[in-house]
Amino acid sequence: MFYRIIRPIARFIVWVLNGHLHVHHKDRLPDGNYILVAPHRTWWEPILFALAASPMEFMFMAKIELFKNPVLHFILKHSHAFPVDRAHPGPSVLKVPVKGLKKGKLSLIIFPSGTRHSSELKGGALLIAKLSQKPMVPVVYQGPLTFKGFLKRKPLEVCFGDPIYIDRKTKLTHENEEKIYQELENAWDKLDKEQNPNFHYVAK
């Protein structure tokens, strides 16, 4: 209920501050729930992705430190967020999203690189996709990378790709992981070129 209340508020805030959220290829989203997989470029991407894929509701990971603030704890908990200790990730990093995806009501937003400034893909997204048997949907954000640019009302572009499925029988060996990683990276590159061939991400 809280998620459904806060979503239109978030949409209104984005509209007031920027007013130029453009969604591309939403028709590529599969039936049922899924895993949105993206390269991490800004801190507001999860909000834009969740708005772009509405009415689907999403789970997402948040660093455990944020849950220490009682106000943030309430907001995050009721927005389908779950805590992750990046220094000592436990079984919950996999169990919580897999369980939520299997229930079929919520989708998941995940950034395999973990941080905005890392190009190293982590295997968690692949394992979650395999265990839950839900497709990964590549998605990219193009737009301002600073809040100052956001306030200048530069266009916010969200582009969805075709689903990627991992068969339950597929063993996630290093070789297979590399192949799927490459498929994801190729999908992101394709989306970036589709949307704007001149786009080039530079970490801020």
Backbone as JSON Lines, residues from 0, in Angstrom:
{"i":0,"aa":"M","n":[0.82,-1.2,0.0],"ca":[0.0,0.0,0.0],"c":[0.87,1.26,0.0]}
{"i":1,"aa":"F","n":[1.9,1.26,0.86],"ca":[2.79,2.44,0.95],"c":[3.46,2.7,-0.39]}
{"i":2,"aa":"Y","n":[3.89,1.62,-1.07],"ca":[4.55,1.75,-2.37],"c":[3.63,2.46,-3.35]}
{"i":3,"aa":"R","n":[2.37,2.07,-3.35],"ca":[1.41,2.66,-4.3],"c":[1.1,4.12,-3.96]}
{"i":4,"aa":"I","n":[1.28,4.47,-2.69],"ca":[1.06,5.86,-2.28],"c":[2.26,6.73,-2.67]}
{"i":5,"aa":"I","n":[3.47,6.2,-2.44],"ca":[4.67,7.0,-2.66],"c":[5.04,7.11,-4.14]}
{"i":6,"aa":"R","n":[4.61,6.15,-4.96],"ca":[4.98,6.18,-6.38],"c":[4.45,7.42,-7.1]}
{"i":7,"aa":"P","n":[3.17,7.77,-6.98],"ca":[2.72,9.01,-7.65],"c":[3.37,10.26,-7.08]}
{"i":8,"aa":"I","n":[3.75,10.2,-5.8],"ca":[4.45,11.35,-5.2],"c":[5.83,11.49,-5.85]}
{"i":9,"aa":"A","n":[6.52,10.36,-6.02],"ca":[7.83,10.37,-6.68],"c":[7.69,10.84,-8.12]}
{"i":10,"aa":"R","n":[6.66,10.39,-8.8],"ca":[6.44,10.8,-10.19],"c":[6.2,12.31,-10.28]}
{"i":11,"aa":"F","n":[5.44,12.85,-9.33],"ca":[5.15,14.28,-9.31],"c":[6.43,15.09,-9.06]}
{"i":12,"aa":"I","n":[7.27,14.6,-8.13],"ca":[8.53,15.29,-7.81],"c":[9.45,15.32,-9.04]}
{"i":13,"aa":"V","n":[9.56,14.17,-9.72],"ca":[10.39,14.1,-10.93],"c":[9.85,15.06,-11.99]}
{"i":14,"aa":"W","n":[8.53,15.13,-12.12],"ca":[7.91,16.02,-13.1],"c":[8.18,17.48,-12.77]}
{"i":15,"aa":"V","n":[8.07,17.83,-11.49],"ca":[8.29,19.22,-11.07],"c":[9.76,19.62,-11.28]}
{"i":16,"aa":"L","n":[10.69,18.73,-10.88],"ca":[12.11,19.07,-10.94],"c":[12.68,18.98,-12.35]}
{"i":17,"aa":"N","n":[12.1,18.08,-13.17],"ca":[12.67,17.87,-14.49],"c":[11.63,17.92,-15.61]}
{"i":18,"aa":"G","n":[10.61,17.11,-15.48],"ca":[9.52,17.14,-16.45],"c":[9.78,16.47,-17.78]}
{"i":19,"aa":"H","n":[10.9,15.73,-17.9],"ca":[11.24,15.16,-19.21],"c":[11.66,13.69,-19.1]}
{"i":20,"aa":"L","n":[10.84,12.87,-18.46],"ca":[11.12,11.44,-18.39],"c":[10.53,10.76,-19.61]}
{"i":21,"aa":"H","n":[11.41,10.17,-20.44],"ca":[10.99,9.51,-21.66],"c":[11.29,8.01,-21.56]}
{"i":22,"aa":"V","n":[10.29,7.18,-21.83],"ca":[10.42,5.73,-21.71],"c":[10.37,5.11,-23.11]}
{"i":23,"aa":"H","n":[11.35,4.24,-23.39],"ca":[11.45,3.63,-24.71],"c":[11.38,2.11,-24.64]}
{"i":24,"aa":"H","n":[10.62,1.52,-25.53],"ca":[10.5,0.07,-25.7],"c":[9.92,-0.63,-24.46]}
{"i":25,"aa":"K","n":[8.92,-0.03,-23.87],"ca":[8.26,-0.67,-22.73],"c":[7.57,-1.96,-23.16]}
{"i":26,"aa":"D","n":[7.26,-2.06,-24.43],"ca":[6.6,-3.25,-24.97],"c":[7.5,-4.49,-24.89]}
{"i":27,"aa":"R","n":[8.8,-4.29,-24.63],"ca":[9.72,-5.42,-24.51],"c":[9.65,-6.1,-23.14]}
{"i":28,"aa":"L","n":[9.0,-5.46,-22.19],"ca":[8.89,-6.05,-20.85],"c":[8.04,-7.32,-20.93]}
{"i":29,"aa":"P","n":[8.49,-8.41,-20.31],"ca":[7.75,-9.68,-20.4],"c":[6.52,-9.69,-19.5]}
{"i":30,"aa":"D","n":[5.65,-10.65,-19.75],"ca":[4.52,-10.86,-18.86],"c":[5.04,-11.4,-17.54]}
{"i":31,"aa":"G","n":[4.35,-11.11,-16.46],"ca":[4.79,-11.57,-15.14],"c":[5.92,-10.71,-14.62]}
{"i":32,"aa":"N","n":[6.56,-11.18,-13.55],"ca":[7.63,-10.36,-12.96],"c":[8.99,-10.75,-13.53]}
{"i":33,"aa":"Y","n":[9.99,-9.91,-13.26],"ca":[11.28,-10.04,-13.92],"c":[12.35,-9.29,-13.12]}
{"i":34,"aa":"I","n":[13.57,-9.29,-13.64],"ca":[14.7,-8.62,-12.98],"c":[15.24,-7.55,-13.92]}
{"i":35,"aa":"L","n":[15.1,-6.29,-13.54],"ca":[15.7,-5.21,-14.32],"c":[17.18,-5.15,-13.98]}
{"i":36,"aa":"V","n":[18.03,-5.26,-15.0],"ca":[19.47,-5.29,-14.79],"c":[20.1,-4.11,-15.54]}
{"i":37,"aa":"A","n":[20.84,-3.28,-14.81],"ca":[21.35,-2.06,-15.42],"c":[22.78,-1.75,-15.0]}
{"i":38,"aa":"P","n":[23.53,-1.03,-15.85],"ca":[24.81,-0.46,-15.41],"c":[24.48,0.73,-14.51]}
{"i":39,"aa":"H","n":[25.18,0.9,-13.4],"ca":[24.83,1.93,-12.42],"c":[25.48,3.26,-12.78]}
{"i":40,"aa":"R","n":[24.64,4.27,-13.1],"ca":[25.16,5.56,-13.56],"c":[24.8,6.73,-12.64]}
{"i":41,"aa":"T","n":[23.68,6.66,-11.96],"ca":[23.29,7.73,-11.02],"c":[22.53,7.12,-9.85]}
{"i":42,"aa":"W","n":[22.4,7.89,-8.77],"ca":[21.68,7.38,-7.6],"c":[20.17,7.4,-7.8]}
{"i":43,"aa":"W","n":[19.67,8.18,-8.77],"ca":[18.21,8.24,-8.95],"c":[17.68,7.25,-9.99]}
{"i":44,"aa":"E","n":[18.56,6.46,-10.57],"ca":[18.11,5.47,-11.55],"c":[17.01,4.53,-11.04]}
{"i":45,"aa":"P","n":[17.15,3.95,-9.84],"ca":[16.09,3.03,-9.38],"c":[14.71,3.68,-9.39]}
{"i":46,"aa":"I","n":[14.65,4.96,-9.03],"ca":[13.36,5.67,-9.02],"c":[12.81,5.78,-10.44]}
{"i":47,"aa":"L","n":[13.68,6.17,-11.38],"ca":[13.23,6.33,-12.77],"c":[12.83,5.0,-13.39]}
{"i":48,"aa":"F","n":[13.6,3.94,-13.1],"ca":[13.26,2.63,-13.65],"c":[11.91,2.15,-13.11]}
{"i":49,"aa":"A","n":[11.7,2.35,-11.81],"ca":[10.44,1.92,-11.19],"c":[9.26,2.69,-11.78]}
{"i":50,"aa":"L","n":[9.46,3.99,-12.02],"ca":[8.39,4.79,-12.63],"c":[8.15,4.38,-14.07]}
{"i":51,"aa":"A","n":[9.24,4.12,-14.8],"ca":[9.13,3.77,-16.22],"c":[8.41,2.44,-16.42]}
{"i":52,"aa":"A","n":[8.59,1.49,-15.5],"ca":[8.0,0.16,-15.65],"c":[6.68,0.02,-14.92]}
{"i":53,"aa":"S","n":[6.16,1.11,-14.36],"ca":[4.87,1.08,-13.66],"c":[3.81,0.49,-14.59]}
{"i":54,"aa":"P","n":[2.86,-0.31,-14.09],"ca":[2.45,-0.46,-12.69],"c":[3.17,-1.57,-11.91]}
{"i":55,"aa":"M","n":[4.15,-2.24,-12.51],"ca":[4.89,-3.25,-11.78],"c":[5.54,-2.63,-10.54]}
{"i":56,"aa":"E","n":[5.54,-3.37,-9.43],"ca":[6.22,-2.92,-8.21],"c":[7.54,-3.66,-8.07]}
{"i":57,"aa":"F","n":[8.53,-2.97,-7.48],"ca":[9.89,-3.51,-7.44],"c":[10.46,-3.62,-6.04]}
{"i":58,"aa":"M","n":[11.28,-4.66,-5.86],"ca":[12.18,-4.77,-4.71],"c":[13.51,-4.18,-5.15]}
{"i":59,"aa":"F","n":[14.29,-3.73,-4.18],"ca":[15.66,-3.33,-4.5],"c":[16.53,-3.41,-3.26]}
{"i":60,"aa":"M","n":[17.83,-3.56,-3.51],"ca":[18.78,-3.65,-2.42],"c":[19.2,-2.26,-1.97]}
{"i":61,"aa":"A","n":[19.42,-2.09,-0.68],"ca":[19.92,-0.82,-0.14],"c":[20.97,-1.13,0.92]}
{"i":62,"aa":"K","n":[22.02,-0.32,0.96],"ca":[23.07,-0.61,1.93],"c":[22.53,-0.52,3.35]}
{"i":63,"aa":"I","n":[23.01,-1.41,4.18],"ca":[22.46,-1.58,5.53],"c":[22.56,-0.32,6.37]}
{"i":64,"aa":"E","n":[23.54,0.54,6.09],"ca":[23.71,1.77,6.87],"c":[22.48,2.67,6.79]}
{"i":65,"aa":"L","n":[21.78,2.64,5.65],"ca":[20.61,3.5,5.48],"c":[19.48,3.11,6.43]}
{"i":66,"aa":"F","n":[19.45,1.84,6.84],"ca":[18.37,1.35,7.69],"c":[18.55,1.77,9.15]}
{"i":67,"aa":"K","n":[19.7,2.36,9.47],"ca":[19.94,2.8,10.85],"c":[19.17,4.06,11.19]}
{"i":68,"aa":"N","n":[18.8,4.82,10.17],"ca":[17.97,6.01,10.37],"c":[16.51,5.56,10.45]}
{"i":69,"aa":"P","n":[15.81,5.87,11.56],"ca":[14.44,5.36,11.73],"c":[13.47,5.8,10.64]}
{"i":70,"aa":"V","n":[13.62,7.03,10.15],"ca":[12.72,7.52,9.1],"c":[12.99,6.79,7.79]}
{"i":71,"aa":"L","n":[14.29,6.71,7.43],"ca":[14.66,5.99,6.21],"c":[14.31,4.51,6.31]}
{"i":72,"aa":"H","n":[14.48,3.95,7.51],"ca":[14.15,2.54,7.73],"c":[12.69,2.28,7.39]}
{"i":73,"aa":"F","n":[11.81,3.14,7.87],"ca":[10.38,2.99,7.6],"c":[10.09,3.1,6.11]}
{"i":74,"aa":"I","n":[10.66,4.13,5.46],"ca":[10.41,4.36,4.04],"c":[10.94,3.2,3.2]}
{"i":75,"aa":"L","n":[12.17,2.78,3.49],"ca":[12.79,1.71,2.71],"c":[12.05,0.38,2.88]}
{"i":76,"aa":"K","n":[11.73,0.06,4.13],"ca":[11.05,-1.2,4.41],"c":[9.72,-1.28,3.68]}
{"i":77,"aa":"H","n":[8.97,-0.17,3.69],"ca":[7.65,-0.17,3.07],"c":[7.7,0.11,1.57]}
{"i":78,"aa":"S","n":[8.91,0.31,1.05],"ca":[9.09,0.48,-0.4],"c":[9.7,-0.77,-1.02]}
{"i":79,"aa":"H","n":[9.63,-1.88,-0.3],"ca":[10.14,-3.19,-0.75],"c":[11.67,-3.25,-0.81]}
{"i":80,"aa":"A","n":[12.36,-2.39,-0.08],"ca":[13.83,-2.46,-0.03],"c":[14.25,-3.45,1.04]}
{"i":81,"aa":"F","n":[15.4,-4.07,0.86],"ca":[15.95,-4.95,1.88],"c":[17.43,-4.62,2.07]}
{"i":82,"aa":"P","n":[17.93,-4.73,3.32],"ca":[19.3,-4.31,3.62],"c":[20.36,-5.29,3.14]}
{"i":83,"aa":"V","n":[21.49,-4.73,2.69],"ca":[22.63,-5.53,2.27],"c":[23.89,-4.96,2.91]}
{"i":84,"aa":"D","n":[24.61,-5.82,3.58],"ca":[25.9,-5.43,4.17],"c":[26.97,-5.71,3.12]}
{"i":85,"aa":"R","n":[27.46,-4.66,2.47],"ca":[28.4,-4.85,1.36],"c":[29.73,-5.44,1.83]}
{"i":86,"aa":"A","n":[30.11,-5.14,3.06],"ca":[31.38,-5.67,3.58],"c":[31.27,-7.15,3.9]}
{"i":87,"aa":"H","n":[30.09,-7.57,4.41],"ca":[29.89,-8.97,4.78],"c":[28.52,-9.44,4.28]}
{"i":88,"aa":"P","n":[28.35,-9.58,2.96],"ca":[27.05,-10.01,2.43],"c":[26.7,-11.43,2.89]}
{"i":89,"aa":"G","n":[25.51,-11.59,3.4],"ca":[25.07,-12.89,3.89],"c":[24.13,-13.56,2.91]}
{"i":90,"aa":"P","n":[23.57,-14.71,3.3],"ca":[22.65,-15.46,2.45],"c":[21.41,-14.66,2.04]}
{"i":91,"aa":"S","n":[21.02,-13.67,2.86],"ca":[19.82,-12.89,2.56],"c":[19.92,-12.13,1.25]}
{"i":92,"aa":"V","n":[21.16,-11.84,0.81],"ca":[21.37,-11.13,-0.46],"c":[20.75,-11.91,-1.61]}
{"i":93,"aa":"L","n":[20.73,-13.23,-1.49],"ca":[20.12,-14.07,-2.52],"c":[18.73,-14.54,-2.12]}
{"i":94,"aa":"K","n":[18.58,-14.96,-0.86],"ca":[17.32,-15.57,-0.42],"c":[16.14,-14.6,-0.51]}
{"i":95,"aa":"V","n":[16.34,-13.37,-0.05],"ca":[15.22,-12.41,-0.03],"c":[14.69,-12.12,-1.43]}
{"i":96,"aa":"P","n":[15.55,-11.73,-2.4],"ca":[15.02,-11.45,-3.74],"c":[14.49,-12.69,-4.45]}
{"i":97,"aa":"V","n":[15.13,-13.85,-4.27],"ca":[14.65,-15.07,-4.92],"c":[13.26,-15.43,-4.4]}
{"i":98,"aa":"K","n":[13.09,-15.35,-3.09],"ca":[11.79,-15.66,-2.49],"c":[10.73,-14.68,-2.99]}
{"i":99,"aa":"G","n":[11.08,-13.39,-3.03],"ca":[10.13,-12.38,-3.49],"c":[9.76,-12.58,-4.95]}
{"i":100,"aa":"L","n":[10.73,-12.92,-5.79],"ca":[10.46,-13.13,-7.2],"c":[9.59,-14.36,-7.42]}
{"i":101,"aa":"K","n":[9.83,-15.41,-6.66],"ca":[9.05,-16.64,-6.81],"c":[7.59,-16.44,-6.45]}
{"i":102,"aa":"K","n":[7.32,-15.52,-5.54],"ca":[5.93,-15.23,-5.17],"c":[5.17,-14.62,-6.34]}
{"i":103,"aa":"G","n":[5.91,-13.97,-7.25],"ca":[5.3,-13.48,-8.49],"c":[4.69,-12.1,-8.45]}
{"i":104,"aa":"K","n":[4.68,-11.45,-7.29],"ca":[4.04,-10.13,-7.2],"c":[5.0,-8.97,-7.45]}
{"i":105,"aa":"L","n":[6.27,-9.16,-7.09],"ca":[7.25,-8.09,-7.2],"c":[8.35,-8.44,-8.19]}
{"i":106,"aa":"S","n":[8.87,-7.42,-8.86],"ca":[10.06,-7.58,-9.68],"c":[11.25,-7.03,-8.9]}
{"i":107,"aa":"L","n":[12.43,-7.1,-9.49],"ca":[13.66,-6.69,-8.81],"c":[14.46,-5.76,-9.68]}
{"i":108,"aa":"I","n":[15.02,-4.71,-9.09],"ca":[15.97,-3.84,-9.77],"c":[17.35,-4.13,-9.18]}
{"i":109,"aa":"I","n":[18.32,-4.43,-10.03],"ca":[19.65,-4.77,-9.54],"c":[20.72,-4.21,-10.47]}
{"i":110,"aa":"F","n":[21.82,-3.79,-9.86],"ca":[22.97,-3.27,-10.6],"c":[24.13,-4.24,-10.38]}
{"i":111,"aa":"P","n":[24.42,-5.12,-11.36],"ca":[25.47,-6.13,-11.17],"c":[26.83,-5.55,-10.8]}
{"i":112,"aa":"S","n":[27.11,-4.32,-11.23],"ca":[28.42,-3.72,-10.91],"c":[28.52,-3.32,-9.46]}
{"i":113,"aa":"G","n":[27.39,-3.23,-8.77],"ca":[27.39,-2.91,-7.35],"c":[27.45,-1.43,-7.05]}
{"i":114,"aa":"T","n":[28.37,-0.69,-7.7],"ca":[28.49,0.74,-7.45],"c":[28.52,1.48,-8.77]}
{"i":115,"aa":"R","n":[28.35,2.8,-8.72],"ca":[28.34,3.61,-9.92],"c":[29.71,3.66,-10.58]}
{"i":116,"aa":"H","n":[30.78,3.43,-9.8],"ca":[32.12,3.64,-10.32],"c":[32.87,2.33,-10.56]}
{"i":117,"aa":"S","n":[32.12,1.23,-10.65],"ca":[32.76,-0.07,-10.87],"c":[32.26,-0.65,-12.17]}
{"i":118,"aa":"S","n":[33.16,-1.22,-12.97],"ca":[32.76,-1.88,-14.2],"c":[32.79,-3.4,-14.04]}
{"i":119,"aa":"E","n":[33.11,-3.84,-12.82],"ca":[33.2,-5.28,-12.55],"c":[31.83,-5.85,-12.27]}
{"i":120,"aa":"L","n":[31.4,-6.79,-13.1],"ca":[30.1,-7.41,-12.91],"c":[30.16,-8.48,-11.84]}
{"i":121,"aa":"K","n":[29.15,-8.53,-11.01],"ca":[29.08,-9.53,-9.95],"c":[28.14,-10.66,-10.38]}
{"i":122,"aa":"G","n":[28.34,-11.85,-9.81],"ca":[27.55,-13.01,-10.21],"c":[26.19,-13.1,-9.55]}
{"i":123,"aa":"G","n":[25.9,-12.21,-8.6],"ca":[24.64,-12.3,-7.86],"c":[23.41,-12.23,-8.73]}
{"i":124,"aa":"A","n":[23.41,-11.33,-9.71],"ca":[22.24,-11.17,-10.57],"c":[21.97,-12.45,-11.36]}
{"i":125,"aa":"L","n":[23.03,-13.09,-11.81],"ca":[22.86,-14.31,-12.59],"c":[22.3,-15.44,-11.73]}
{"i":126,"aa":"L","n":[22.82,-15.56,-10.51],"ca":[22.35,-16.63,-9.62],"c":[20.9,-16.4,-9.22]}
{"i":127,"aa":"I","n":[20.55,-15.14,-8.95],"ca":[19.16,-14.82,-8.61],"c":[18.24,-15.18,-9.77]}
{"i":128,"aa":"A","n":[18.67,-14.85,-10.99],"ca":[17.85,-15.16,-12.17],"c":[17.68,-16.66,-12.34]}
{"i":129,"aa":"K","n":[18.75,-17.4,-12.13],"ca":[18.67,-18.86,-12.28],"c":[17.79,-19.49,-11.21]}
{"i":130,"aa":"L","n":[17.99,-19.11,-9.95],"ca":[17.24,-19.72,-8.85],"c":[15.76,-19.36,-8.9]}
{"i":131,"aa":"S","n":[15.46,-18.14,-9.31],"ca":[14.06,-17.7,-9.35],"c":[13.37,-18.08,-10.65]}
{"i":132,"aa":"Q","n":[14.18,-18.39,-11.69],"ca":[13.68,-18.68,-13.03],"c":[12.85,-17.5,-13.58]}
{"i":133,"aa":"K","n":[13.37,-16.31,-13.34],"ca":[12.78,-15.09,-13.89],"c":[13.75,-14.46,-14.88]}
{"i":134,"aa":"P","n":[13.24,-13.86,-15.95],"ca":[14.14,-13.29,-16.96],"c":[14.81,-12.01,-16.47]}
{"i":135,"aa":"M","n":[16.02,-11.78,-16.98],"ca":[16.7,-10.51,-16.76],"c":[16.36,-9.59,-17.93]}
{"i":136,"aa":"V","n":[15.97,-8.36,-17.61],"ca":[15.65,-7.39,-18.65],"c":[16.69,-6.28,-18.61]}
{"i":137,"aa":"P","n":[17.55,-6.18,-19.63],"ca":[18.53,-5.09,-19.66],"c":[17.83,-3.74,-19.77]}
{"i":138,"aa":"V","n":[18.33,-2.76,-19.05],"ca":[17.77,-1.41,-19.11],"c":[18.91,-0.41,-18.93]}
{"i":139,"aa":"V","n":[18.84,0.71,-19.63],"ca":[19.87,1.74,-19.48],"c":[19.23,3.1,-19.26]}
{"i":140,"aa":"Y","n":[19.98,3.93,-18.58],"ca":[19.58,5.33,-18.37],"c":[20.56,6.22,-19.12]}
{"i":141,"aa":"Q","n":[20.02,7.18,-19.86],"ca":[20.82,8.24,-20.45],"c":[20.23,9.57,-20.0]}
{"i":142,"aa":"G","n":[21.08,10.46,-19.56],"ca":[20.6,11.75,-19.08],"c":[21.62,12.41,-18.19]}
{"i":143,"aa":"P","n":[21.22,13.46,-17.49],"ca":[22.15,14.16,-16.6],"c":[22.68,13.24,-15.5]}
{"i":144,"aa":"L","n":[23.95,13.4,-15.18],"ca":[24.59,12.56,-14.17],"c":[24.81,13.31,-12.87]}
{"i":145,"aa":"T","n":[24.49,14.6,-12.87],"ca":[24.59,15.41,-11.66],"c":[23.21,15.99,-11.35]}
{"i":146,"aa":"F","n":[22.98,16.29,-10.07],"ca":[21.68,16.83,-9.7],"c":[21.48,18.21,-10.32]}
{"i":147,"aa":"K","n":[22.57,18.94,-10.51],"ca":[22.49,20.24,-11.16],"c":[21.96,20.08,-12.58]}
{"i":148,"aa":"G","n":[22.46,19.07,-13.28],"ca":[21.98,18.8,-14.63],"c":[20.53,18.35,-14.63]}
{"i":149,"aa":"F","n":[20.16,17.57,-13.61],"ca":[18.78,17.12,-13.45],"c":[17.84,18.33,-13.33]}
{"i":150,"aa":"L","n":[18.25,19.32,-12.53],"ca":[17.42,20.5,-12.3],"c":[17.37,21.41,-13.52]}
{"i":151,"aa":"K","n":[18.32,21.26,-14.43],"ca":[18.31,22.06,-15.67],"c":[17.33,21.48,-16.68]}
{"i":152,"aa":"R","n":[16.61,20.43,-16.25],"ca":[15.55,19.81,-17.04],"c":[16.06,19.19,-18.34]}
{"i":153,"aa":"K","n":[17.27,18.64,-18.26],"ca":[17.78,17.87,-19.39],"c":[17.0,16.56,-19.47]}
{"i":154,"aa":"P","n":[16.73,16.06,-20.67],"ca":[15.9,14.86,-20.82],"c":[16.45,13.66,-20.06]}
{"i":155,"aa":"L","n":[15.52,12.87,-19.49],"ca":[15.83,11.62,-18.8],"c":[15.33,10.48,-19.69]}
{"i":156,"aa":"E","n":[16.24,9.67,-20.19],"ca":[15.86,8.61,-21.12],"c":[16.05,7.24,-20.47]}
{"i":157,"aa":"V","n":[14.98,6.43,-20.48],"ca":[15.03,5.05,-19.98],"c":[14.69,4.12,-21.13]}
{"i":158,"aa":"C","n":[15.59,3.17,-21.4],"ca":[15.43,2.29,-22.56],"c":[15.47,0.82,-22.13]}
{"i":159,"aa":"F","n":[14.41,0.06,-22.42],"ca":[14.33,-1.36,-22.06],"c":[14.78,-2.24,-23.22]}
{"i":160,"aa":"G","n":[15.44,-3.36,-22.87],"ca":[15.88,-4.32,-23.88],"c":[15.06,-5.6,-23.84]}
{"i":161,"aa":"D","n":[15.44,-6.54,-24.66],"ca":[14.75,-7.83,-24.71],"c":[15.19,-8.72,-23.54]}
{"i":162,"aa":"P","n":[14.28,-9.51,-23.0],"ca":[14.59,-10.37,-21.85],"c":[15.69,-11.39,-22.16]}
{"i":163,"aa":"I","n":[16.48,-11.7,-21.14],"ca":[17.52,-12.71,-21.22],"c":[17.18,-13.8,-20.2]}
{"i":164,"aa":"Y","n":[17.1,-15.03,-20.65],"ca":[16.71,-16.14,-19.78],"c":[17.91,-17.04,-19.47]}
{"i":165,"aa":"I","n":[17.96,-17.53,-18.24],"ca":[18.99,-18.5,-17.85],"c":[18.29,-19.81,-17.51]}
{"i":166,"aa":"D","n":[18.57,-20.83,-18.28],"ca":[17.95,-22.13,-18.06],"c":[18.37,-22.7,-16.7]}
{"i":167,"aa":"R","n":[17.43,-23.35,-16.04],"ca":[17.72,-23.92,-14.72],"c":[18.87,-24.93,-14.78]}
{"i":168,"aa":"K","n":[19.02,-25.59,-15.92],"ca":[20.05,-26.61,-16.06],"c":[21.44,-26.01,-16.33]}
{"i":169,"aa":"T","n":[21.49,-24.72,-16.64],"ca":[22.77,-24.09,-16.94],"c":[23.63,-23.98,-15.68]}
{"i":170,"aa":"K","n":[24.82,-24.52,-15.75],"ca":[25.75,-24.41,-14.63],"c":[26.49,-23.08,-14.73]}
{"i":171,"aa":"L","n":[26.51,-22.34,-13.63],"ca":[27.16,-21.04,-13.65],"c":[28.66,-21.18,-13.41]}
{"i":172,"aa":"T","n":[29.29,-21.84,-14.36],"ca":[30.74,-21.94,-14.34],"c":[31.32,-20.58,-14.72]}
{"i":173,"aa":"H","n":[32.6,-20.4,-14.51],"ca":[33.24,-19.13,-14.88],"c":[33.03,-18.83,-16.36]}
{"i":174,"aa":"E","n":[33.15,-19.87,-17.18],"ca":[32.99,-19.69,-18.62],"c":[31.58,-19.26,-18.98]}
{"i":175,"aa":"N","n":[30.58,-19.93,-18.38],"ca":[29.18,-19.57,-18.67],"c":[28.83,-18.18,-18.14]}
{"i":176,"aa":"E","n":[29.35,-17.84,-16.97],"ca":[29.13,-16.51,-16.43],"c":[29.67,-15.45,-17.37]}
{"i":177,"aa":"E","n":[30.87,-15.68,-17.89],"ca":[31.49,-14.72,-18.81],"c":[30.63,-14.53,-20.06]}
{"i":178,"aa":"K","n":[30.06,-15.63,-20.56],"ca":[29.2,-15.55,-21.76],"c":[27.95,-14.72,-21.48]}
{"i":179,"aa":"I","n":[27.33,-14.95,-20.31],"ca":[26.11,-14.22,-19.98],"c":[26.43,-12.75,-19.69]}
{"i":180,"aa":"Y","n":[27.56,-12.51,-19.0],"ca":[28.0,-11.13,-18.77],"c":[28.16,-10.39,-20.09]}
{"i":181,"aa":"Q","n":[28.79,-11.07,-21.05],"ca":[29.02,-10.45,-22.35],"c":[27.7,-10.15,-23.05]}
{"i":182,"aa":"E","n":[26.73,-11.08,-22.89],"ca":[25.41,-10.87,-23.48],"c":[24.74,-9.63,-22.87]}
{"i":183,"aa":"L","n":[24.9,-9.48,-21.56],"ca":[24.35,-8.29,-20.89],"c":[25.03,-7.01,-21.37]}
{"i":184,"aa":"E","n":[26.34,-7.04,-21.42],"ca":[27.08,-5.85,-21.84],"c":[26.75,-5.49,-23.29]}
{"i":185,"aa":"N","n":[26.6,-6.49,-24.14],"ca":[26.22,-6.24,-25.53],"c":[24.83,-5.63,-25.61]}
{"i":186,"aa":"A","n":[23.94,-6.11,-24.74],"ca":[22.56,-5.58,-24.72],"c":[22.57,-4.12,-24.29]}
{"i":187,"aa":"W","n":[23.36,-3.79,-23.26],"ca":[23.45,-2.39,-22.81],"c":[24.02,-1.5,-23.9]}
{"i":188,"aa":"D","n":[25.08,-1.99,-24.55],"ca":[25.69,-1.21,-25.64],"c":[24.69,-0.98,-26.77]}
{"i":189,"aa":"K","n":[23.92,-2.02,-27.09],"ca":[22.92,-1.91,-28.16],"c":[21.86,-0.87,-27.79]}
{"i":190,"aa":"L","n":[21.41,-0.9,-26.54],"ca":[20.39,0.06,-26.1],"c":[20.93,1.48,-26.14]}
{"i":191,"aa":"D","n":[22.17,1.66,-25.69],"ca":[22.77,3.0,-25.72],"c":[22.84,3.52,-27.15]}
{"i":192,"aa":"K","n":[23.24,2.66,-28.08],"ca":[23.36,3.08,-29.48],"c":[21.99,3.32,-30.1]}
{"i":193,"aa":"E","n":[21.01,2.51,-29.71],"ca":[19.63,2.7,-30.2],"c":[19.11,4.07,-29.8]}
{"i":194,"aa":"Q","n":[19.33,4.41,-28.54],"ca":[18.79,5.66,-28.02],"c":[19.58,6.87,-28.52]}
{"i":195,"aa":"N","n":[20.91,6.78,-28.41],"ca":[21.76,7.9,-28.82],"c":[23.14,7.37,-29.17]}
{"i":196,"aa":"P","n":[23.45,7.23,-30.46],"ca":[24.73,6.69,-30.89],"c":[25.94,7.49,-30.36]}
{"i":197,"aa":"N","n":[25.71,8.74,-30.01],"ca":[26.8,9.59,-29.54],"c":[26.95,9.58,-28.02]}
{"i":198,"aa":"F","n":[26.1,8.81,-27.34],"ca":[26.17,8.78,-25.88],"c":[27.43,8.09,-25.4]}
{"i":199,"aa":"H","n":[28.05,8.68,-24.38],"ca":[29.22,8.06,-23.76],"c":[29.18,8.36,-22.28]}
{"i":200,"aa":"Y","n":[29.11,7.31,-21.47],"ca":[29.03,7.5,-20.02],"c":[30.4,7.81,-19.44]}
{"i":201,"aa":"V","n":[30.45,8.89,-18.66],"ca":[31.66,9.26,-17.94],"c":[31.3,9.38,-16.46]}
{"i":202,"aa":"A","n":[31.9,8.57,-15.6],"ca":[31.58,8.58,-14.17],"c":[31.87,9.94,-13.57]}
{"i":203,"aa":"K","n":[30.92,10.43,-12.75],"ca":[31.07,11.72,-12.08],"c":[31.53,11.52,-10.64]}
